């Protein structure tokens, strides 16, 4: 069984872009994350340790978007995916 966990419309301020002026001032970025995993054990046992902590996901995404700087949005997405899946 595969469940879908979606955190949508997470909003952050970041300095990303190819142009120098895009990286001078923080701009708004909206991020959606979808994770596909088996959450049946968490549901059956009502056990937080068997699921994903949404606050942790939000914190990881926020750290990447707000504390790092990338030229390409694709690099932002790849870095987020790597951290969440790793």
C-alpha positions in Angstrom: 0.0 0.0 0.0 1.3 3.5 -0.8 0.0 6.6 0.8 0.4 10.2 -0.4 1.5 12.9 2.0 1.3 16.4 0.5 2.5 19.6 2.1 1.3 22.3 -0.2 1.8 26.1 -0.5 4.7 26.3 1.9 6.0 29.9 1.6 9.5 31.0 2.1 11.8 33.9 1.2 14.9 33.0 -0.8 17.6 34.4 -3.1 17.6 32.3 -6.2 18.0 33.1 -9.9 20.5 33.4 -12.7 20.6 37.1 -12.7 22.7 38.9 -10.0 19.8 41.1 -9.0 17.6 38.0 -8.3 20.1 37.0 -5.7 20.5 40.4 -4.0 17.1 40.6 -2.3 14.9 37.8 -1.0 11.9 36.9 -3.2 8.9 34.9 -2.2 9.0 31.2 -3.1 6.1 28.7 -2.8 7.0 25.0 -2.5 4.8 21.9 -2.8 6.2 18.5 -1.6 4.6 15.1 -2.2 5.9 12.0 -0.5 4.7 8.5 -1.3 5.1 6.0 1.4 3.3 3.4 3.5 1.8 5.0 6.5 -0.4 2.0 7.6 1.7 1.2 10.7 1.3 4.8 11.9 -2.4 4.7 11.4 -2.9 1.3 13.1 -0.6 2.1 16.0 -1.3 5.8 16.4 2.4 6.2 16.6 4.2 9.4 15.6 7.5 7.6 15.2 6.1 5.5 12.3 5.1 8.5 10.2 6.7 11.7 8.8 6.9 14.7 11.1 5.5 17.6 9.0 7.4 20.2 11.0 10.6 18.5 10.1 9.8 18.5 6.4 8.8 22.1 6.6 12.1 22.9 8.4 14.2 21.1 5.9 12.6 22.8 2.9 12.8 26.2 4.7 16.4 25.8 5.4 17.2 25.0 1.8 15.1 27.8 0.3 16.0 30.5 2.8 19.6 29.8 3.8 21.1 28.7 0.4 21.3 30.3 -3.0 20.9 28.6 -6.3 20.9 29.8 -9.9 18.2 27.3 -11.0 14.9 26.3 -9.4 15.7 22.7 -10.6 18.7 22.8 -8.3 16.5 23.9 -5.4 14.1 21.0 -6.1 16.9 18.4 -6.5 18.4 19.5 -3.2 15.1 19.3 -1.4 14.3 15.9 -2.8 17.8 14.6 -1.9 17.4 15.7 1.7 13.9 14.4 2.1 14.6 11.1 0.5 18.1 10.6 2.0 
